């Protein structure tokens, strides 16, 4: 890459990019500011804007690029990114454009990333159909855009991994083809020696020969032009820009009739040979780079290094030849002799282009630069892996969690041991309400990768359900110490204080998480549940609605809205919203249980019992489903069946007072007052304030039918 920069760019730009690659942002900004102050072109503005952006100074990058006329796609892309981070979504959309086909053609290899930005704008502005189209277009241009695939799955779009991560017979080389094309088309590059006596402006056509790349190359770095020298036309370091007159010679490449990359002096005669060698070597290196990236082994035999005598331009159409100085061990630089009259005439004839010879030269380039084919590339292996991961991730996104776990466990062992795959498996167990198993997987991830925070919000919720105060407290403290600006850390802290019933502190931490990451739908949903527990229903509904506006497939928020309406005895609205949640997560026993409760409250006993039966079948280990089924059976006049469920629950949750209270009512209905009184007494002992006042209702015939809210 450094060789490419040396050929294409001014040395100052090379230094700036090297500073950026080595994370020396302050030094890069200082040099880029000097360069932009001297030249003031769009290219230097883009370079300075990149420095600002990577250093976190987004406002300065946005202001710099906003005040100039942009024609380069790189500059437009950077300005759009800055506008999105500054929440100027309308401006970013105007910068990128709305026609996806035009965006794909204008941005070239950056088109998939530009389309991802466009999809992000559409998603934020709730134009999700267009966002899905943009993601699909990005995947069609580059099948390695995993983010687009995952976003489509999260949006609930039907996308087939075997169609997305599939490659046609055409060649592809994302991120490499620009450099390969540059080197392959290097016939357009000419080397001019303006200081050689009797110079006839000979243009040297580059042919693909294997040469050494160790020859040094120098470039002019002077800031001011030579005195009394005519002002040369300047060639942009970016393609697509028209030559412009300019006086400074750093930051721009001077050109006469063609781009001048090197201007040797009289003492640099032998270095004239080095320039085509560097380009030819670069072409060979790019071929090897393509093989290294996309194929398990080299698919093209480049052959051994040629002798020095064979490193000259061997093409018959070559318009330039230099006699090799093999007998000079001291490598003295000798100026070449002036060509004879016959050689001049021969040279003038050879300058004329011949289409047949050009085609032959192009074919020779193709033989040197190996093509990337799907049969012989590592890209196919990567696509196959993405296909397997895509099937598993799609199943998890559509909450087919058992199938997702199975698919994740079938991938290769090395990938299975990676933290991302383990996090997905733990999340699948969490969605199945298998909190114990999920917590074990998360604990192992935490042990192997203590600085990883992805998925730790789900881990904290698992510990909240398992009522493990010590582990949750330790997790929250470690995450906050690790990064106080991470919303996941404050979600864990909020869950910790929620478990301790410290509502105000929990709300404060949940609000902090939302403040850090206002686009986190799960954070808004947890905040809403905490508001609901604190009996602040209006604020709870506002938080839940914010969550579903960010992510319409957040079933936790839909479930929260349904529970708030149930507490307000708005059963019809509760049923509507719980059905929205079930449409997203049809395999959840808890959601079906809540639907059964709403149906029972509306008097739909048969439907309620059928729904609760299915909820128990989906989640046999969940005591809540059995409890609500027993309650509905008791209200439906089937106390014997209710006693079976309640006796099972008494073994699972021996300290739950409501179980004993319902058992007392059931025994009272079948005419067994002795057992009824015994269970009412146990209920009173376990919770004297909560159930003691209801014992009398169990013996009062006028109060046999329990109210819907108490039954739930």
N, C-alpha and C positions, 0 to 999 in steps of 0.2 A: 504493500500500500504506500509505503514511503516513496518508492520509485515512481509510482503513478503521480503522487503529489509533486515530486520534483519535476516531472515532465510537464504537468498540466498547470501548476500554480506558481505564483510568486513565492520566493523563499519566506517572506514574512507571513504569508498565509499558511505555509507549511508549519512554521513555528507555532502559530496560533492554534492550529488543529492539534499539534502534538501536545500543547499545553492542556487543551480540552481533554484529550485522551488520557492524560496523566492527572486529571482533576485539579490542575492548577488554574482555577477559574480567575483569580485576581490578576495573575500575570497575563492570561489570555485576554481579559477585558482591556487591560492597559495597552497591549500591543494592537489589539483590534481597533481601539479608539484612535491610536496614532495612524493606523492604516486608513481608517475611514475619514479622518480629518484631512489626510493628504489627497486621497483619491475621490471620495464622496460618491461612489457608484452604488448600484443596487447590490452587486456582489459583496462589497465590503459591508454594506448595511446588513445583509443577511448574515455575514460572519459575525458581526458585532451583536446582532440580535440573538444569534445562537448562543453566544457567550453569556449574554444577559439572562436568557431563558434557563440555561443549565445552572447558572448561579442562583436561581430563584428570584431574579429581579424581573418578574413578568411584566410589570407596569412599564418599565423602561423599554423592554423589547417591543411591547405593543405600541408605545408612543413613537419609537424610532421607525418602525415599519409602516405605521399608519400614515405618516406624513410624507411618504414618497410614493411615486407611481410604480406599482409592482407588475412585472411581466414574467418573472421566473416562477415556476411552480413551487420551488423550494421556499421562496419567500412568502408566497401566498399560504402555503401549508403552515409555516411557522406563525404567521399572523393569525390564522384561524385558531390554532391551538391556544395562543395567548388570549384571544377574544373569548374562547370557551371557558378558560380558567377564570377570566374576569366576568363571566356570566353575561357577556354580550352576545347572546345566541343569534340574534337577528343579523348582526354584523358578520358573525362567523359564517352564517349560511350564505350571505351575499358574497363573501370572499371565495367560498368553495364553489358555489353554483348549485343549482337545483336539478339540473339535467344530469342524471347519473352517467349516461353515455358520454357526454361531453367531459365530465369530471374524469372518467376512466381514460379518455384520450389525452386530455391536457396534462394530467399529473404523471403519466407514464408509470414507472415502477412504484411511485408513491401513491398510485391510485387506490390500492386496497386500504391504505391507512387514511387517505382522505375520505374514502367512503365510510370508514369506521367513525371518523369525526362527524360526518354528516348524519350517520345513524344515531350517534349520541345526542346530537341536537334534536333530531326528530323524536327521540325517546323522552327527552326532558320536556319538550313542548307537547307531549302526549299525542304525537302523530306516529303511532306505533306500527301501522301498516307500512308507512314509508320507511321507518327504521328497519323493519324486517327486510324490505326490498333492498335497502342499502347494504345490509349485512350479507344477503344472498349474492349480491353483485360482487362484493369484496371476496367472498369465497370462490366465486367463479373465476376471478382473476388470479387468486392465490389460494390454493387449497390448504396452505399451512396456517391460515389465519384462525387459530383456535379460539381466540376471543370472540370472533363473529359467530362461530358455531355455538359456543357456550351461551352467548347472549340470545341467540335464536331459541335455544332450548329453554332458557329461563323465561322467555316471553311466551312459551307455550306453543311455538310454531312447530309444525310437523316437518322435520328435516331428517333425511335419511343419511346416516354416516357413510354407507357404502357408495352413495352417489356423490357426496361432498368430497370425501377423501379418496377420490379416484382420479387417475391421470390418463388423459387421452394419449394418442400416439405422437402428438407434437412435443417438441423439446421445450424445456423450461429451465430457467436459471435465475431465480429471484435473487436480486441483490448482487449478482455476478455479471449478468449479461451486459450491463452498461459498460463495465470495464473491459469485458471481452470484445464488445463491439468497437470500443475505442481503439483497442490494440489491433483488432482485425482490419479496421479501416485505416490503418496507419499509412496506407499509400498516399493519403491526402496530406500527410505531414512532410514538409520539406525542410532541408537543412541548407542554409545559405551562408556562404563564407564571403562576406563583403570585403574582407581585408586582404584576400589573396590577390596578388598582382594579376593583371589581365583577366580579372574575374568576369565570367560571362553569365552570371546568375544561374548556375547549374542547379537544377532541381533533382534531388536524389530520391528516387522511388525506393521504398522499403520493401524488401522481400523476406518471406519467413525463413530465416536461417537460424540455426542454433548457435548462439554466441554467448560469450561470458558477460555477466552483469556486474562485474566488479570494477568496471571502468568508472572513475569519478566523473561527475558532470558539474559544471559551474554555471551560475546564472548571474546576471547583472543585478545588483542590489542598490544601486545608486538612487537617491531620491530625486535629484535634479538632473536634467538632461545635460549633455555635453555642450559646452559653449560653441556658438556658431554652427550648431548642427541643426539640420532641418527637422521640423516636428514630424514625427512618424505617426502613422495611424496606429491606434491601439486596439488590440484584439482582446475581447473579454475572456476571462478564465472560465466562464460558463458558456455553454453552447446556446445558440439561439439569439445571441445579442449582436446587434449591428456594430461594426467598428466605429469608434468615436475618436475625435481628435483630443489629445490630452498631453499635457506637458510632463507630469511626473512619470517616472519609469519604474516605480515599484508599486505593486498592486495590479498592474496591467501588463499585458504582453505586447511588445511592439510588433508590428507586421508591415510588410511591404505589399507584395502581391499575395502572399500566403502567410499563415501563422508562423512566426519565427520563434523557435524554441531555443536556439543556441547561436551565438555569434562568436566564432573563434578568432583568435589573433594570429599573427604570423608565426608565433611560437607554438601554436596549437594545431599544427597540421596533422599530426598523427592522431590527435584527439578527434579529428573529423571522422575517423573510422569508428570511434567509440560510440558515437551517437546512434547510428543504425544498429550497432550491436546491442545497445541498451534496449531499444525498442523491440528488436527481435527476441532478445532474452525475456523481455516482459511478456511478449506474446506466448512464449513457451511456458513461462511461469503461470500465466493465466490458465492455460490448458491444464497444467498440473493442479492448479487451485480448484478448477471445476471437477477434476477427478477426485481430489481429496475431499471435497464437500459432498459430492453426490454419488460417488461410486466406491465400493469396498476395495477395489484394487485398480491400478491404472488400466484404462481401457485402450490406450493408444501408446504404442512404443515410440518414444521420442528418440531413442538411439543414443549411442555414446557421444560424448562431446567431440565436435569435429576439430580437425587440425586448424592451426592458425591460418594456414594458407587457404583453407576452404571457407573462411569466414568472410570473404569478400562477397560483393553482390555478384552472384553467378548468373543472374537472369540475362538473357541475350538482349533484353530491352533496356537494360540498365544504362542510364545516361551519365554515369559517373564511375570512374575506376581509379584506384590508387595502388601504386606498386608497393607490395609488402616489403618492409625493410627488415628482412630476417637476419641480416648480418650486423646488426647494430645492438650489441649487448648493453650498451650504455643507454639505449632508448632516447637518443637525442631527437628533439623535434626538428624536422627539416621541412621547410616550405615546399609544397609541390611545384613541379615545373609547369610553365605555361603550356597549355595544350597546343598542338600543331594545328595548321589550317584544316587539314583533312579531318583531324579528330573533332574540330569545331563543327564542320559540316555534318559529320556523322552524329554528333551530339544533337544538333538542331533537328535532324531527322528523327532521332529517337525520342525527342520530347513529345512529338505528336502521339496522341493516345490512339490505341488500336483496341476496339471492343473485344476482338477475339483474344488478344493477349491479356486484356483485363479480366476476362472470364477465366482464362487459364490461371492467372495469378490468384483469383478468388478461390479457385478449386484447390490450389496449392496451400492456401491459408487454411481451408477447411481440413486438409489432411494433417496439418500441424496442430490445429486447435480441435481437440476431440469434442464431439457432440455429446450432450447429456441425453441419454435415452432411458426410458422407464425400465427397460429390462436389465440394465447394467448400472444401477445407481442405488445409493443408500437412501435416496429420497423415496423410493418405492417401499423400502423397509419402514421408514418413518411414517409414510402414509398408512401402511398396514397397522402400525401401532396406534396411530391416531384413530383409525377406524374402530379398533377394539375399545379404546378409551371412549370414543364417541358413543358407541352403543351403550356402554355402562353409564356414562354421564347422562345420556338421554333418558334412560330408565330412571335414574335418580331424579332428574328434573321433573319428570312426570310422576314422581313419587311412587313408582313401582319398585319399592325398596328391596324386596326379597330378590327380585331378578337382578337389580343393580349390584347387590352384594355378590351374587353368584358370578356375574360378568366381571366384576373387578377382581375376584379371586382367581379368575382364569387367565389373567394377563401374565406376562413373563415375571419371573421371580424378582429380578432387579427392580422392575417398575412397581411391583406389588409392595416392595419394602420402602418405596419412596414416601415422604411425608404427605404429599398431596393425595396419593391414592389412599393411604391410611385415613386421612381426614375425610375423604368421601365415604369410606366404609363406615367410619364412626358416625357420620351424619346420617347415613341410611339407617343404622340401628336406632339413632335418636328419633327419626321420623316414625319408626315402628314402635315407639315408646319402650324400647329395650334399653333403658337408661343405664342399667348396670353394665351391659356389654359395651355400650358406647363410651362410658366413663373409663373402662379398662383400656380401650383402644386410645382414647385421648391421653390417658396417663402415660402410656408407652411413647406416644408422639412427644409428649412434654419431656419425657426422660431423655429421648434421643436428640431432640431439637429444642433445647430450653429457650432459645431466643425467637422461636416461631410463634406468631400470634394468630395466624389464620385458623379459624374454627374454634378458638378459645372461648368465644361468646356462647357457642353451642355447648361446649364443655361445662361452662359455668351454669347453664340452665339445667344440664343433666344433674350436676351436683345439687342444684336447688330442688329438683324433684326427688332426689334421693335423701334430702335433708342432712347432707354431710357438711356441717358448719365449719369444722376445722379445715377440711381440704379446700372448701370454697374460699375461706378467708385467706389461706396461704396463696391460693392461685391469684386472687385479686391483688394482694400485696405485691407479688412478684411481677405481675403484668404492669401495675402502675409504676413500679420502680424501673421497669425495663423501658417504658416509653409513656410519658404522661400526656403525649399528644396523640395517642392512639385511642380511638373511640371504643375499641374492644376491651381495653383495660378498664374503662369506666363502666361498661356494661357488666363486667364481672364484679366490680365493686358494688354496683347497684343491686345485683342479684344477691350478693352477700348480705347487705343490710336489709333487703327485702325478706330474706330467710329469718333474720333476727327480729322481724316485725318493726323495724325502725323506718317507718314510711317516709318521713320528711327527708332523712339522709339518703334513702334510696332514690327518692324523686330528684334530689339535687344531683346525684351522680348520673342518673339516666338523662337528665337535662344537659349535663356536661357532654355526654356522649353524642347527643343530638346536635349540640353546638359545634363539636369538632367535625362531625360528618353528617350534615343535614340530609344527605341523600341515602342514608342507611335506613331502609324500611324496617328492618328487624329492631333497630333501636327505638323507633317511634312506636312499634307494637308493644315492646316491653314497657315503655313509658305509659302507654295507654292502660295496660293491665295493672300497673302500679296505681294509677289514678283511680281505676275501678275498685281496687282493693281499699283505697282510701275514701271511697264513696263520693268521689268527685266525677260524677258521670258525664257532665258536659265536657270537661277537659279530656276525659278518657275517650269520648266519641271523636273529639277533634284530633287527638293523636292517632287513633285508628284510621280515620279518614285520610290523614296525611300519609300514613303508611301505604294504604291501598292506591293512593294517587301516584306514589313513587313506584310501587310494584303491585299491579293489579292481581298478581298471582300469590300474594302473601296471605295464605289462608289463616295464619295466626291473627292477623288484624280483622279479617272477616268473622272469625270465631269470637274475637273480643267484642265486636259490635253486637253480635247475637246474644252474648251473655249479658251485656248492658241492657238490651231491650228485654231480656228475660227477667232481670231484676226489677225492671219497671212494669212488668206484667204486660208488655206489648208482645204477645206471643206470635201474632201473625208476622210482624216485622222480624222477630227473632227467627222464625222458620225460614223466611226469605233469605236472610243473610247466612244462616247456617247451610242452606243449600248452595249458596255461592262458594262457601268454603269446601263443601263436599265435592263440588264439580272440579275443584283443584286437587283435592286429596281424597279420592274415593275409598282408599284403603285404611282410613283412620277410624278406629273404633270409638275414640273419644268424640269425634265430630258426629258420628251416627248416634251415639248416646244422647248428645245434646239435641239432635233432631227428634229423637224419640220422646224426650221430655217435652219439647214444644208441641208435638202432636198430641201427647196425652193431655196437656193443659188445654188444648183446643177441643178436647173430647173425642179425638180420633184414636180410640183405644186399640182397635185391631191393627191399624197402621203403626201405632206406637209400639205395640208388642212385636210386630214383624221387624221393625227397624232395630229394636233393642236385641232381638234374637240374632240379627246379623252382626250387630256391634259386638256381642259376646263371642260370636264365632270368629270375628276378625281379630279380637284381642282377648283371648281366654284368660290371660293373667291380670287383666285390668279389673280391680275390685269395683271401680266406679260404675262400670257397665252393669255388673251383676246387681249392685245396689239399686240402680234406677229401674232395672227390670223387676226386681222384687217389689219395689214401691208401686210400679204400675200394675203388677199382678195382684197386689193387695187391694188396690183401688178397683180393679176389674172383678173382684169377688172370687179370686183364686188364692186363698191364704195358704193352702197346702203347698202349692208350687212356690209361693213366696218364702215359706219356711225353709225349703230345700236350698234356695239361693242364700238366704240369710245365715243358715247354719254353716255353709261353706265360707261365707264372708267372716263369720265369727272366728274361724280357724286362721284365716289370713290376717285379719286386723282385730286382734283380741281386745284392743283398748279403744275401739271406736264406739262411742256411746250411742250414736244414731242406729247402729246395727242392732243393739240390744233393745232400743226403743221400738223399732219396727217389729222385732221378734215378739215383744210383749203385745203389740197390737194384733199380730197374726194369731198368737195363741188365744187371745181374748175373743177373736172372731170365730174360732173353731170350738169355743166353749171350754177352754182350759184356763180358768182364772189363776190357778196356782202357778203354772209356768209363766203366765203373763205377769203376775206380781213379782215373781223372782227376777225376770228380765228387766222390768221397770226399776227395780231396786238396784240392779247392777248398773243400769244406765245412769241413775242418780248418783251412784258412788263415783262413776267415772267423770261425770260432768254435772255437778249439782246445779249450776246456774243455767245451763243450756237446755236440759231435758226434764228437770224436776217438775216444772210447771205443766208438763204435758202428760204426766202420768194419769191425772184425773180424767183427761180426755179419752184415754183408752178404755175407761169403764163407763163413760157417759154415752148411751146409745144415740143421743142427739148430735154427738160430735164424732161419730165413727168415721165419716168421710173426711179425710184430711184435705186441707187446701192445697192447691197445686204448688204454691211456692214452698210450702213446708215439705211436701213430698219430694221436692227436688233438692 
